[in-house]
Amino acid sequence: GMDDYVSKPILPKELETALRRHLKKRSAEREEEIAAEEVAEEVTAEKGTENVLETAESSQWEEIPLFDQADGAVRTAGDVVFLGKLLLLFADSNAGEEGRLREFAGRGEWESAKHAAHSLKGSSGNLGLLRLAEQARWTELRLAEYMAGQSELDENALRSAVLSLADLASETMELARRQGTILGKEAEEAPS
């Protein structure tokens, strides 16, 4: 809101920290310490992925797992049944995203493609769908740079990046459906 934010993908611990910050007063010294830690973490995270994600080559993305169940479980406070339901909901909600991205790329609708990449980045990152989240982040950044006139990519390279994201979105939706179903079945079969 106006006083604070929790960036996507949301971690329950980060959300709790943000809420606690506003529910009780902390000393100015502690607030500065928390802010410094957050900035350091953001800088470290950005440096950690920027070097790996220099190009849209598919080989670059293969190093990042399609799905990390442990990461997704952290974001659902360990509730894998809920994670399974969210994966199924994600797949259903984004079923047409591949086609939309292809249309945007074909028509050169870069603003629409950027919004779609942004949406995929946040929602997939919250579920442990790491490769899609990272490729969507990279694509969103390249599109923003292009629209600002600060990109080294030409329209053909940009189109290729958006189409690559569409391919990965399709692959990820299939995986989300399979994993969501598997996690649901495991929960049903587990002893009470």
TIRO-2110 file (N, C-alpha, C; in Angstrom, 1 decimal):
// TIRO-2110
0.8, -1.2, 0.0, N, 1, A
0.0, 0.0, 0.0, CA, 1, A
0.9, 1.2, 0.0, C, 1, A
0.4, 2.2, 0.7, N, 2, A
1.1, 3.5, 0.7, CA, 2, A
2.3, 3.5, 1.6, C, 2, A
2.3, 2.7, 2.6, N, 3, A
3.4, 2.7, 3.6, CA, 3, A
4.5, 1.6, 3.4, C, 3, A
4.2, 0.6, 2.6, N, 4, A
5.1, -0.5, 2.5, CA, 4, A
4.6, -1.4, 1.3, C, 4, A
5.4, -2.4, 1.0, N, 5, A
5.0, -3.4, 0.0, CA, 5, A
5.8, -4.7, 0.2, C, 5, A
5.3, -5.7, -0.3, N, 6, A
6.0, -7.0, -0.3, CA, 6, A
6.0, -7.4, -1.8, C, 6, A
7.2, -7.6, -2.3, N, 7, A
7.4, -7.9, -3.7, CA, 7, A
7.1, -9.4, -4.0, C, 7, A
6.7, -9.6, -5.2, N, 8, A
6.5, -11.0, -5.6, CA, 8, A
7.8, -11.6, -6.0, C, 8, A
8.0, -12.9, -5.9, N, 9, A
7.1, -13.8, -5.3, CA, 9, A
7.0, -13.6, -3.8, C, 9, A
5.8, -13.7, -3.2, N, 10, A
5.6, -13.5, -1.8, CA, 10, A
6.1, -14.7, -1.0, C, 10, A
6.8, -14.3, 0.0, N, 11, A
7.2, -15.3, 1.0, CA, 11, A
6.5, -15.0, 2.3, C, 11, A
5.9, -16.0, 2.9, N, 12, A
5.1, -15.8, 4.1, CA, 12, A
5.9, -15.0, 5.2, C, 12, A
7.2, -15.3, 5.3, N, 13, A
8.0, -14.7, 6.3, CA, 13, A
8.1, -13.2, 6.0, C, 13, A
8.3, -12.8, 4.7, N, 14, A
8.4, -11.4, 4.3, CA, 14, A
7.1, -10.7, 4.6, C, 14, A
6.0, -11.4, 4.3, N, 15, A
4.7, -10.7, 4.6, CA, 15, A
4.5, -10.5, 6.1, C, 15, A
4.8, -11.5, 6.9, N, 16, A
4.7, -11.4, 8.3, CA, 16, A
5.6, -10.2, 8.8, C, 16, A
6.8, -10.1, 8.3, N, 17, A
7.7, -9.1, 8.7, CA, 17, A
7.1, -7.7, 8.3, C, 17, A
6.6, -7.6, 7.1, N, 18, A
6.0, -6.3, 6.8, CA, 18, A
4.8, -5.9, 7.7, C, 18, A
4.0, -6.9, 8.0, N, 19, A
2.8, -6.7, 8.9, CA, 19, A
3.3, -6.3, 10.3, C, 19, A
4.3, -7.0, 10.8, N, 20, A
4.8, -6.7, 12.1, CA, 20, A
5.4, -5.3, 12.2, C, 20, A
6.0, -4.9, 11.1, N, 21, A
6.6, -3.5, 11.0, CA, 21, A
5.5, -2.5, 11.3, C, 21, A
4.3, -2.7, 10.8, N, 22, A
3.2, -1.7, 10.9, CA, 22, A
2.3, -1.9, 12.1, C, 22, A
2.4, -3.1, 12.7, N, 23, A
1.5, -3.4, 13.9, CA, 23, A
2.1, -2.9, 15.2, C, 23, A
3.4, -2.8, 15.2, N, 24, A
4.0, -2.3, 16.5, CA, 24, A
5.1, -1.3, 16.1, C, 24, A
5.3, -0.3, 16.9, N, 25, A
6.4, 0.6, 16.6, CA, 25, A
7.8, 0.1, 16.9, C, 25, A
8.7, 0.3, 16.0, N, 26, A
10.1, -0.1, 16.2, CA, 26, A
10.9, 1.1, 16.3, C, 26, A
12.0, 1.0, 16.8, N, 27, A
12.9, 2.1, 16.9, CA, 27, A
13.5, 2.4, 15.5, C, 27, A
13.8, 3.7, 15.4, N, 28, A
14.3, 4.1, 14.1, CA, 28, A
15.6, 3.3, 13.7, C, 28, A
16.4, 3.0, 14.7, N, 29, A
17.6, 2.2, 14.4, CA, 29, A
17.3, 0.9, 13.8, C, 29, A
16.3, 0.2, 14.4, N, 30, A
15.9, -1.1, 13.9, CA, 30, A
15.4, -1.1, 12.5, C, 30, A
14.6, 0.0, 12.2, N, 31, A
14.0, 0.2, 10.9, CA, 31, A
15.1, 0.3, 9.8, C, 31, A
16.1, 1.1, 10.2, N, 32, A
17.3, 1.3, 9.3, CA, 32, A
18.0, 0.0, 9.0, C, 32, A
18.2, -0.8, 10.0, N, 33, A
18.8, -2.1, 9.9, CA, 33, A
18.1, -3.0, 9.0, C, 33, A
16.7, -3.1, 9.1, N, 34, A
15.9, -3.9, 8.3, CA, 34, A
16.0, -3.4, 6.8, C, 34, A
15.9, -2.1, 6.6, N, 35, A
15.9, -1.6, 5.3, CA, 35, A
17.3, -1.9, 4.6, C, 35, A
18.4, -1.8, 5.4, N, 36, A
19.7, -2.1, 4.8, CA, 36, A
19.8, -3.6, 4.4, C, 36, A
19.2, -4.5, 5.3, N, 37, A
19.2, -5.9, 5.0, CA, 37, A
18.4, -6.2, 3.7, C, 37, A
17.2, -5.5, 3.6, N, 38, A
16.4, -5.7, 2.4, CA, 38, A
17.1, -5.3, 1.1, C, 38, A
17.7, -4.1, 1.2, N, 39, A
18.4, -3.6, 0.0, CA, 39, A
19.6, -4.5, -0.4, C, 39, A
20.3, -5.0, 0.6, N, 40, A
21.4, -5.9, 0.4, CA, 40, A
20.9, -7.2, -0.3, C, 40, A
19.8, -7.7, 0.2, N, 41, A
19.2, -9.0, -0.4, CA, 41, A
18.8, -8.8, -1.8, C, 41, A
18.1, -7.6, -2.1, N, 42, A
17.6, -7.3, -3.4, CA, 42, A
18.8, -7.2, -4.4, C, 42, A
19.9, -6.5, -4.0, N, 43, A
21.1, -6.3, -4.8, CA, 43, A
21.7, -7.7, -5.1, C, 43, A
21.8, -8.5, -4.0, N, 44, A
22.4, -9.8, -4.2, CA, 44, A
21.6, -10.7, -5.1, C, 44, A
20.3, -10.6, -5.0, N, 45, A
19.4, -11.4, -5.8, CA, 45, A
19.5, -11.0, -7.3, C, 45, A
19.5, -9.7, -7.5, N, 46, A
19.6, -9.2, -8.9, CA, 46, A
21.0, -9.6, -9.5, C, 46, A
22.1, -9.4, -8.8, N, 47, A
23.4, -9.8, -9.3, CA, 47, A
23.5, -11.3, -9.6, C, 47, A
22.8, -12.1, -8.7, N, 48, A
22.8, -13.5, -8.9, CA, 48, A
22.2, -14.0, -10.2, C, 48, A
21.1, -13.3, -10.7, N, 49, A
20.5, -13.8, -11.9, CA, 49, A
20.8, -13.0, -13.1, C, 49, A
21.3, -11.7, -13.0, N, 50, A
21.6, -10.9, -14.2, CA, 50, A
22.6, -11.6, -15.1, C, 50, A
23.7, -12.1, -14.5, N, 51, A
24.8, -12.7, -15.3, CA, 51, A
24.4, -13.9, -16.0, C, 51, A
23.5, -14.7, -15.4, N, 52, A
23.1, -16.0, -16.0, CA, 52, A
22.1, -15.7, -17.2, C, 52, A
21.3, -14.6, -17.0, N, 53, A
20.2, -14.4, -18.0, CA, 53, A
20.5, -13.3, -19.0, C, 53, A
21.7, -13.4, -19.6, N, 54, A
22.1, -12.3, -20.5, CA, 54, A
21.4, -12.5, -21.9, C, 54, A
21.0, -13.6, -22.3, N, 55, A
20.3, -13.8, -23.6, CA, 55, A
19.1, -14.7, -23.4, C, 55, A
18.3, -14.7, -24.4, N, 56, A
17.1, -15.5, -24.4, CA, 56, A
17.3, -16.9, -24.9, C, 56, A
18.6, -17.3, -25.0, N, 57, A
18.9, -18.7, -25.5, CA, 57, A
18.3, -19.7, -24.6, C, 57, A
17.6, -20.7, -25.2, N, 58, A
17.0, -21.7, -24.3, CA, 58, A
17.9, -22.4, -23.4, C, 58, A
19.2, -22.6, -23.8, N, 59, A
20.2, -23.3, -23.0, CA, 59, A
20.4, -22.6, -21.7, C, 59, A
20.3, -21.2, -21.7, N, 60, A
20.4, -20.5, -20.5, CA, 60, A
19.3, -20.8, -19.5, C, 60, A
18.1, -21.0, -20.0, N, 61, A
17.0, -21.3, -19.1, CA, 61, A
17.0, -22.7, -18.5, C, 61, A
17.6, -23.6, -19.2, N, 62, A
17.6, -25.0, -18.8, CA, 62, A
18.3, -25.2, -17.5, C, 62, A
19.2, -24.3, -17.1, N, 63, A
19.9, -24.4, -15.8, CA, 63, A
18.9, -24.2, -14.6, C, 63, A
17.8, -23.5, -14.9, N, 64, A
16.9, -23.2, -13.9, CA, 64, A
15.7, -24.2, -13.9, C, 64, A
15.4, -24.8, -12.7, N, 65, A
14.4, -25.9, -12.7, CA, 65, A
13.0, -25.3, -13.2, C, 65, A
12.3, -26.1, -13.9, N, 66, A
10.9, -25.7, -14.2, CA, 66, A
10.1, -25.5, -13.0, C, 66, A
10.2, -26.5, -12.0, N, 67, A
9.4, -26.5, -10.8, CA, 67, A
10.3, -26.9, -9.6, C, 67, A
10.2, -26.1, -8.6, N, 68, A
10.9, -26.4, -7.4, CA, 68, A
9.8, -26.5, -6.3, C, 68, A
9.5, -27.7, -5.9, N, 69, A
8.4, -27.9, -5.0, CA, 69, A
8.7, -27.3, -3.6, C, 69, A
10.0, -27.4, -3.2, N, 70, A
10.3, -26.9, -1.9, CA, 70, A
10.1, -25.3, -1.9, C, 70, A
10.5, -24.7, -3.0, N, 71, A
10.3, -23.2, -3.1, CA, 71, A
8.8, -22.9, -3.1, C, 71, A
8.0, -23.6, -3.8, N, 72, A
6.6, -23.4, -3.8, CA, 72, A
6.0, -23.7, -2.4, C, 72, A
6.5, -24.7, -1.7, N, 73, A
5.9, -25.1, -0.4, CA, 73, A
6.3, -24.0, 0.6, C, 73, A
7.4, -23.3, 0.5, N, 74, A
7.8, -22.2, 1.4, CA, 74, A
6.7, -21.1, 1.3, C, 74, A
6.3, -20.9, 0.0, N, 75, A
5.4, -19.8, -0.2, CA, 75, A
3.9, -20.1, 0.2, C, 75, A
3.7, -21.4, 0.5, N, 76, A
2.4, -21.9, 1.0, CA, 76, A
2.5, -22.4, 2.4, C, 76, A
3.5, -21.9, 3.1, N, 77, A
3.7, -22.3, 4.5, CA, 77, A
3.7, -23.8, 4.7, C, 77, A
4.3, -24.5, 3.7, N, 78, A
4.5, -25.9, 3.8, CA, 78, A
3.2, -26.8, 3.5, C, 78, A
2.2, -26.1, 3.1, N, 79, A
0.9, -26.8, 2.7, CA, 79, A
1.0, -27.2, 1.3, C, 79, A
1.4, -28.5, 1.0, N, 80, A
1.6, -28.9, -0.4, CA, 80, A
0.2, -29.2, -1.0, C, 80, A
-0.8, -29.5, -0.2, N, 81, A
-2.1, -29.7, -0.8, CA, 81, A
-2.6, -28.4, -1.4, C, 81, A
-2.4, -27.3, -0.6, N, 82, A
-2.8, -26.0, -1.1, CA, 82, A
-1.9, -25.6, -2.3, C, 82, A
-0.7, -26.0, -2.3, N, 83, A
0.2, -25.7, -3.5, CA, 83, A
-0.3, -26.4, -4.7, C, 83, A
-0.7, -27.7, -4.5, N, 84, A
-1.3, -28.4, -5.6, CA, 84, A
-2.5, -27.7, -6.2, C, 84, A
-3.4, -27.2, -5.3, N, 85, A
-4.6, -26.5, -5.8, CA, 85, A
-4.2, -25.3, -6.5, C, 85, A
-3.2, -24.5, -6.0, N, 86, A
-2.8, -23.3, -6.7, CA, 86, A
-2.2, -23.6, -8.0, C, 86, A
-1.4, -24.7, -8.1, N, 87, A
-0.9, -25.0, -9.4, CA, 87, A
-2.0, -25.3, -10.5, C, 87, A
-3.0, -26.0, -10.1, N, 88, A
-4.1, -26.3, -11.0, CA, 88, A
-4.8, -25.0, -11.3, C, 88, A
-5.0, -24.1, -10.4, N, 89, A
-5.7, -22.8, -10.6, CA, 89, A
-4.8, -22.0, -11.6, C, 89, A
-3.5, -22.0, -11.4, N, 90, A
-2.6, -21.3, -12.2, CA, 90, A
-2.7, -21.8, -13.7, C, 90, A
-2.7, -23.1, -13.8, N, 91, A
-2.8, -23.7, -15.2, CA, 91, A
-4.1, -23.3, -15.8, C, 91, A
-5.2, -23.4, -15.1, N, 92, A
-6.5, -23.1, -15.7, CA, 92, A
-6.6, -21.6, -16.0, C, 92, A
-6.1, -20.7, -15.1, N, 93, A
-6.2, -19.3, -15.3, CA, 93, A
-5.3, -18.8, -16.4, C, 93, A
-4.3, -19.5, -16.7, N, 94, A
-3.3, -19.0, -17.7, CA, 94, A
-3.3, -19.9, -19.0, C, 94, A
-4.4, -20.6, -19.2, N, 95, A
-4.5, -21.6, -20.3, CA, 95, A
-4.3, -20.9, -21.6, C, 95, A
-4.8, -19.7, -21.8, N, 96, A
-4.7, -19.0, -23.1, CA, 96, A
-3.5, -18.1, -23.2, C, 96, A
-2.6, -18.1, -22.3, N, 97, A
-1.5, -17.2, -22.3, CA, 97, A
-0.5, -17.4, -23.4, C, 97, A
-0.3, -18.7, -23.8, N, 98, A
0.7, -18.9, -24.9, CA, 98, A
0.1, -18.3, -26.2, C, 98, A
-1.1, -18.4, -26.5, N, 99, A
-1.7, -17.8, -27.7, CA, 99, A
-1.7, -16.3, -27.6, C, 99, A
-2.0, -15.8, -26.5, N, 100, A
-1.9, -14.3, -26.4, CA, 100, A
-0.5, -13.8, -26.6, C, 100, A
0.5, -14.4, -26.0, N, 101, A
1.9, -14.0, -26.3, CA, 101, A
2.2, -14.1, -27.7, C, 101, A
1.8, -15.2, -28.4, N, 102, A
2.1, -15.3, -29.8, CA, 102, A
1.4, -14.2, -30.6, C, 102, A
0.2, -13.9, -30.3, N, 103, A
-0.5, -12.8, -31.0, CA, 103, A
0.2, -11.4, -30.8, C, 103, A
0.6, -11.2, -29.5, N, 104, A
1.3, -9.9, -29.2, CA, 104, A
2.6, -9.8, -30.0, C, 104, A
3.4, -10.9, -30.1, N, 105, A
4.6, -11.0, -30.8, CA, 105, A
4.4, -10.8, -32.3, C, 105, A
3.4, -11.4, -32.8, N, 106, A
3.1, -11.3, -34.3, CA, 106, A
2.7, -9.9, -34.7, C, 106, A
2.0, -9.2, -33.8, N, 107, A
1.5, -7.9, -34.1, CA, 107, A
2.4, -6.8, -33.6, C, 107, A
3.5, -7.2, -32.9, N, 108, A
4.4, -6.2, -32.3, CA, 108, A
3.8, -5.3, -31.2, C, 108, A
2.9, -6.0, -30.4, N, 109, A
2.2, -5.3, -29.3, CA, 109, A
3.1, -5.5, -28.1, C, 109, A
4.1, -4.7, -28.0, N, 110, A
5.1, -4.9, -27.0, CA, 110, A
4.6, -4.5, -25.6, C, 110, A
3.8, -3.5, -25.5, N, 111, A
3.2, -3.1, -24.1, CA, 111, A
2.4, -4.2, -23.6, C, 111, A
1.5, -4.8, -24.4, N, 112, A
0.7, -5.9, -24.0, CA, 112, A
1.5, -7.1, -23.6, C, 112, A
2.6, -7.4, -24.4, N, 113, A
3.5, -8.5, -24.1, CA, 113, A
4.2, -8.3, -22.8, C, 113, A
4.6, -7.0, -22.5, N, 114, A
5.3, -6.7, -21.3, CA, 114, A
4.3, -7.0, -20.1, C, 114, A
3.1, -6.6, -20.2, N, 115, A
2.1, -6.8, -19.1, CA, 115, A
1.9, -8.3, -18.9, C, 115, A
1.8, -9.1, -20.0, N, 116, A
1.6, -10.5, -19.8, CA, 116, A
2.9, -11.1, -19.2, C, 116, A
4.1, -10.7, -19.6, N, 117, A
5.3, -11.2, -18.9, CA, 117, A
5.3, -10.9, -17.5, C, 117, A
4.9, -9.7, -17.1, N, 118, A
4.9, -9.2, -15.7, CA, 118, A
4.0, -10.1, -14.9, C, 118, A
2.8, -10.4, -15.4, N, 119, A
1.8, -11.2, -14.7, CA, 119, A
2.3, -12.6, -14.5, C, 119, A
2.9, -13.2, -15.6, N, 120, A
3.5, -14.5, -15.5, CA, 120, A
4.6, -14.6, -14.5, C, 120, A
5.4, -13.6, -14.5, N, 121, A
6.6, -13.5, -13.5, CA, 121, A
6.1, -13.6, -12.1, C, 121, A
5.2, -12.8, -11.7, N, 122, A
4.7, -12.8, -10.3, CA, 122, A
4.0, -14.1, -9.9, C, 122, A
3.0, -14.5, -10.8, N, 123, A
2.2, -15.7, -10.4, CA, 123, A
3.0, -17.0, -10.4, C, 123, A
3.9, -17.1, -11.4, N, 124, A
4.7, -18.4, -11.4, CA, 124, A
5.7, -18.4, -10.3, C, 124, A
6.3, -17.2, -10.0, N, 125, A
7.3, -17.2, -9.0, CA, 125, A
6.7, -17.5, -7.6, C, 125, A
5.5, -17.2, -7.4, N, 126, A
4.8, -17.6, -6.1, CA, 126, A
4.5, -19.1, -6.0, C, 126, A
4.7, -19.8, -7.0, N, 127, A
4.4, -21.3, -7.0, CA, 127, A
5.6, -22.2, -7.2, C, 127, A
6.8, -21.6, -7.2, N, 128, A
8.0, -22.4, -7.4, CA, 128, A
8.2, -22.8, -8.9, C, 128, A
7.5, -22.1, -9.8, N, 129, A
7.7, -22.3, -11.2, CA, 129, A
8.8, -21.4, -11.7, C, 129, A
10.0, -21.7, -11.3, N, 130, A
11.2, -20.8, -11.3, CA, 130, A
11.6, -20.4, -12.7, C, 130, A
11.7, -21.4, -13.6, N, 131, A
12.2, -21.0, -15.0, CA, 131, A
11.2, -20.0, -15.7, C, 131, A
9.9, -20.3, -15.6, N, 132, A
9.0, -19.3, -16.2, CA, 132, A
9.1, -17.9, -15.5, C, 132, A
9.2, -17.9, -14.2, N, 133, A
9.3, -16.6, -13.5, CA, 133, A
10.6, -15.9, -14.0, C, 133, A
11.7, -16.6, -14.1, N, 134, A
12.9, -15.9, -14.5, CA, 134, A
12.9, -15.5, -16.0, C, 134, A
12.4, -16.3, -16.8, N, 135, A
12.4, -15.9, -18.3, CA, 135, A
11.3, -14.8, -18.5, C, 135, A
10.2, -14.8, -17.7, N, 136, A
9.3, -13.7, -17.8, CA, 136, A
9.9, -12.4, -17.3, C, 136, A
10.7, -12.5, -16.2, N, 137, A
11.3, -11.3, -15.7, CA, 137, A
12.3, -10.7, -16.7, C, 137, A
13.1, -11.6, -17.3, N, 138, A
14.0, -11.2, -18.3, CA, 138, A
13.3, -10.5, -19.5, C, 138, A
12.3, -11.2, -20.0, N, 139, A
11.5, -10.7, -21.1, CA, 139, A
10.9, -9.4, -20.8, C, 139, A
10.3, -9.3, -19.7, N, 140, A
9.6, -8.0, -19.3, CA, 140, A
10.7, -6.9, -19.3, C, 140, A
11.8, -7.1, -18.7, N, 141, A
12.9, -6.1, -18.7, CA, 141, A
13.3, -5.7, -20.1, C, 141, A
13.5, -6.7, -21.0, N, 142, A
14.0, -6.4, -22.4, CA, 142, A
12.9, -5.6, -23.1, C, 142, A
11.6, -5.9, -22.9, N, 143, A
10.5, -5.2, -23.5, CA, 143, A
10.5, -3.7, -23.0, C, 143, A
10.7, -3.5, -21.7, N, 144, A
10.7, -2.2, -21.1, CA, 144, A
11.8, -1.4, -21.7, C, 144, A
13.0, -2.0, -21.8, N, 145, A
14.2, -1.3, -22.3, CA, 145, A
13.9, -0.9, -23.8, C, 145, A
13.3, -1.8, -24.6, N, 146, A
13.0, -1.5, -26.0, CA, 146, A
12.0, -0.4, -26.1, C, 146, A
11.0, -0.4, -25.3, N, 147, A
10.0, 0.7, -25.4, CA, 147, A
10.5, 2.0, -24.9, C, 147, A
11.6, 2.0, -24.1, N, 148, A
12.2, 3.2, -23.6, CA, 148, A
13.3, 3.7, -24.6, C, 148, A
13.5, 2.9, -25.7, N, 149, A
14.6, 3.2, -26.6, CA, 149, A
16.0, 2.9, -26.1, C, 149, A
16.1, 2.0, -25.1, N, 150, A
17.4, 1.7, -24.5, CA, 150, A
17.8, 0.3, -24.7, C, 150, A
17.2, -0.4, -25.7, N, 151, A
17.5, -1.8, -25.9, CA, 151, A
18.5, -2.1, -27.0, C, 151, A
19.3, -3.1, -26.9, N, 152, A
20.2, -3.5, -27.9, CA, 152, A
19.5, -4.5, -28.8, C, 152, A
18.3, -5.0, -28.4, N, 153, A
17.6, -6.0, -29.2, CA, 153, A
16.8, -5.3, -30.3, C, 153, A
16.7, -5.9, -31.5, N, 154, A
15.9, -5.3, -32.5, CA, 154, A
14.5, -6.0, -32.4, C, 154, A
13.6, -5.7, -33.3, N, 155, A
12.2, -6.2, -33.2, CA, 155, A
12.2, -7.7, -33.4, C, 155, A
13.1, -8.2, -34.3, N, 156, A
13.1, -9.7, -34.5, CA, 156, A
13.6, -10.4, -33.3, C, 156, A
14.6, -9.9, -32.6, N, 157, A
15.1, -10.6, -31.4, CA, 157, A
14.0, -10.5, -30.3, C, 157, A
13.3, -9.3, -30.2, N, 158, A
12.3, -9.2, -29.2, CA, 158, A
11.2, -10.1, -29.5, C, 158, A
10.8, -10.2, -30.7, N, 159, A
9.7, -11.2, -31.1, CA, 159, A
10.1, -12.6, -30.7, C, 159, A
11.4, -13.0, -31.0, N, 160, A
11.9, -14.3, -30.7, CA, 160, A
11.8, -14.5, -29.2, C, 160, A
12.1, -13.5, -28.4, N, 161, A
12.1, -13.6, -26.9, CA, 161, A
10.7, -13.9, -26.4, C, 161, A
9.7, -13.1, -27.0, N, 162, A
8.3, -13.3, -26.6, CA, 162, A
7.8, -14.7, -27.0, C, 162, A
8.2, -15.1, -28.2, N, 163, A
7.7, -16.5, -28.6, CA, 163, A
8.4, -17.6, -27.8, C, 163, A
9.6, -17.4, -27.4, N, 164, A
10.2, -18.3, -26.5, CA, 164, A
9.5, -18.4, -25.1, C, 164, A
9.1, -17.2, -24.7, N, 165, A
8.3, -17.2, -23.4, CA, 165, A
7.0, -17.9, -23.6, C, 165, A
6.4, -17.7, -24.8, N, 166, A
5.1, -18.4, -25.1, CA, 166, A
5.3, -19.9, -25.0, C, 166, A
6.4, -20.4, -25.6, N, 167, A
6.7, -21.9, -25.6, CA, 167, A
6.8, -22.4, -24.2, C, 167, A
7.6, -21.6, -23.4, N, 168, A
7.8, -22.0, -22.0, CA, 168, A
6.5, -21.9, -21.2, C, 168, A
5.7, -20.9, -21.4, N, 169, A
4.4, -20.8, -20.7, CA, 169, A
3.6, -22.1, -21.0, C, 169, A
3.5, -22.5, -22.2, N, 170, A
2.8, -23.7, -22.6, CA, 170, A
3.3, -25.0, -21.8, C, 170, A
4.6, -25.1, -21.9, N, 171, A
5.3, -26.3, -21.2, CA, 171, A
5.0, -26.2, -19.7, C, 171, A
5.0, -25.0, -19.1, N, 172, A
4.8, -24.8, -17.7, CA, 172, A
3.4, -25.1, -17.3, C, 172, A
2.4, -24.7, -18.1, N, 173, A
1.0, -25.0, -17.8, CA, 173, A
0.8, -26.5, -17.7, C, 173, A
1.4, -27.2, -18.6, N, 174, A
1.2, -28.7, -18.6, CA, 174, A
1.9, -29.3, -17.3, C, 174, A
3.0, -28.8, -17.0, N, 175, A
3.7, -29.2, -15.8, CA, 175, A
2.9, -28.9, -14.5, C, 175, A
2.3, -27.7, -14.5, N, 176, A
1.6, -27.2, -13.3, CA, 176, A
0.3, -28.1, -13.2, C, 176, A
-0.3, -28.5, -14.3, N, 177, A
-1.5, -29.4, -14.2, CA, 177, A
-1.0, -30.8, -13.6, C, 177, A
0.1, -31.3, -14.2, N, 178, A
0.5, -32.6, -13.7, CA, 178, A
0.9, -32.6, -12.2, C, 178, A
1.7, -31.6, -11.9, N, 179, A
2.2, -31.5, -10.5, CA, 179, A
1.0, -31.2, -9.5, C, 179, A
0.1, -30.4, -9.9, N, 180, A
-1.1, -30.1, -9.1, CA, 180, A
-1.9, -31.4, -8.8, C, 180, A
-2.1, -32.2, -9.9, N, 181, A
-2.8, -33.4, -9.8, CA, 181, A
-2.1, -34.4, -8.9, C, 181, A
-0.8, -34.5, -9.1, N, 182, A
0.1, -35.4, -8.3, CA, 182, A
0.0, -35.0, -6.8, C, 182, A
0.2, -33.8, -6.5, N, 183, A
0.2, -33.3, -5.1, CA, 183, A
-1.2, -33.6, -4.5, C, 183, A
-2.3, -33.4, -5.2, N, 184, A
-3.6, -33.7, -4.7, CA, 184, A
-3.8, -35.2, -4.4, C, 184, A
-3.3, -36.0, -5.3, N, 185, A
-3.4, -37.5, -5.1, CA, 185, A
-2.6, -38.0, -4.0, C, 185, A
-1.4, -37.4, -3.8, N, 186, A
-0.5, -37.8, -2.7, CA, 186, A
-1.2, -37.4, -1.4, C, 186, A
-1.9, -36.3, -1.3, N, 187, A
-2.6, -35.9, -0.1, CA, 187, A
-3.8, -36.8, 0.2, C, 187, A
-4.5, -37.3, -0.8, N, 188, A
-5.6, -38.2, -0.6, CA, 188, A
-5.1, -39.6, -0.1, C, 188, A
-4.0, -40.0, -0.6, N, 189, A
-3.4, -41.3, -0.3, CA, 189, A
-2.7, -41.3, 1.0, C, 189, A
-2.3, -40.2, 1.5, N, 190, A
-1.5, -40.1, 2.8, CA, 190, A
-2.4, -40.6, 3.9, C, 190, A
-1.8, -41.3, 4.9, N, 191, A
-2.5, -41.7, 6.1, CA, 191, A
-2.8, -40.5, 6.9, C, 191, A
-4.0, -40.6, 7.5, N, 192, A
-4.5, -39.4, 8.4, CA, 192, A
-3.9, -39.5, 9.7, C, 192, A
END
